Amino acid sequence: MPAVSLTVNGKAVNENVEPRTLLVQLLREQLRLTGTHVGCDTSQCGCCVVHVDGKAIKSCTMLALQAEGSTVLTIEGLATGDKLHPMQEAFRENHGLQCGFCTPGMIMTAVDMVNRLGHELDEHTIREELEGNICRCTGYHNIVKSIAAGAKAMSGGAHSHKAAE
């Protein structure tokens, strides 16, 4: 079996994988980072979004071997110890989750959105950027509200992962 070496949430990882192993499978099944979810098996739902080399990707669309040498950030690596990332905190404070299944992918997408587009995001932009993420429980109102609040909170500079990615 081929080996893959990458950095996941700041830690060096060396794992043997089958050539057809998806990044999401490596994260969930071998590294036991189960915050990254598999929701649709067709890359449409966005539950599996992680950051690879600072960019949001659907980890069900990438082979683990393609991540060789990359830096991967999952929802588990977003917080600092017991202190939630501002986007995580905003989702909590603004009721941006219901069952929580899509929440990790939504949050990882939202952090990427802020890193790319800045801290002042309007509702139209947020909804457009969330096009690749599906929530089956909510009407997205509180998710949009959470992302706008999280974007503003991230501007405080107290907790930025952009440099770490």
N, C-alpha and C positions, 0 to 999 in steps of 0.2 A: 504494500500500500504506500502511495506517495505521502510525504510529509508536507505540512504547511506551517510556516512560521509567521506570526503576526503579533501585534500588540492589541490586547482587548482590555478596555477600561484601565489603561496604564500598566498592564502586566504583560510580560512576554509570554507567548503561548506557542508551543510546538506540539502539533497533533498529527497523527496518522489518519488519513481520510481516504475513503473510496473516491475514485475520480469523479463520480457523479454526485457527491455530497454537496448539498447546497449550504451556503453560509448560515442560513437560519437553522439548519440541522446541526451544524457544528456548534453554534451558540447554545441551542436548547439541549441537544442530546449528549454532546460530549463535554461541553463546558458548564452545563446545568444553569445557564443564564436564561431562565424561563420567562422573563419579562417580555422578551421578544416573542410575539404570538404568530401563529399561522392561522389565518382565518378563511382563506378562499382557495388556496392552491392554484390560483390563476393570476396572481400579481395585481389584482384589482382593488383589494380592500385596504392596503396600507398598514395592517396590524404588525407587519414585520419590519417596519422602517428602523434602520440604524444609521449611524454616520460612519462612512468609510473615507478615510483621509479628509475629514471635514465636510463631506457632502452627504446629504440624506439619500439613501438608496433602499429599495425593497430587497431585503436579504433573501427572499425566496427566488429572486431573479439572478442571483450571483452564485457561481460555484465557489466553494470554500477555497479551492486552489487558486482562483482568480484574486483572492485577497492576500496572496503571498506578499509579505513585506509591508502590508498596510497597517494603518492604525484604525481600530474599530471602537466606536463608542456606542454602548447600549444604554437602555433606560437605567440599568443598575449602576452605570458609571456616571450618571448625570448629577446625582446628589453628592455632596461632600460630607462624608460621615453621616451624622444625624440631621444635617441641615439640607433641606430640599433645595433644588435648583429653583430660581424664581418662576420658571414656567410651570414646574410641578406644583409649587405653592399657589400659583394663580389658578390652576385647574381645581385645586382643593378648595380655595376660597370662593370661587365663582361657580361651583357645582358643575364643572365642565366634564363630568363623567357620570355615567349611570351604572351600567353593569361593570364597566372598567376594561372590557376586553380590548377595545380599540384604543384606549387611552395611551399606552406606551408609544404606539405608532403616531398618534396625533401629537403627542408632546415632542417626539423626536423631529417630526415634520415641522412643528411650530418653531422649535429652536433653530432649525436650518433656515426657515423663512425669515426669522429676525436677523440671523447672520448675513443673509443675502440681501434683504430689502430694508433693513433698519428697524428702528424702534417705534416709529409712528406708522402703524398699519391701519388702514380703514377696513370696514366690514366687507366691501366688495373684493378687495385684494385678498383678505384672509379666506373668504369663501372660494375664490378662484384657485388659490394655492392649495386648498384642501381637497381639490377635485379628485385626487388619487387616494383619499382616505374615506372609508365608509364607517358610519356609526349607525347601527340598526336600532338604537334605543332612543335617541334624542332628535330634536329638530335642529340641532347644531347651534341654536341661539347661545346657550351657555358655553359651548366650545369656542365660538367666535369671541365672545366676551372674555373668556379666559385667556385666549391668545393675545388679544389686545392688551389686557392687563399685564400678562407675562412679558410682553415685548417692552412695555414701559418700565417694568421692574428690572429687566435685564439691562436697561440703559444706565442703571446706577453703578455699574462696574464692579459691584460687590461679588458677583459670581458669574464670570464669563468663561465658557469652555471653548470659545472660538480659538484662542491661542493654543489650547491644549490639544485641539484636534489636529 
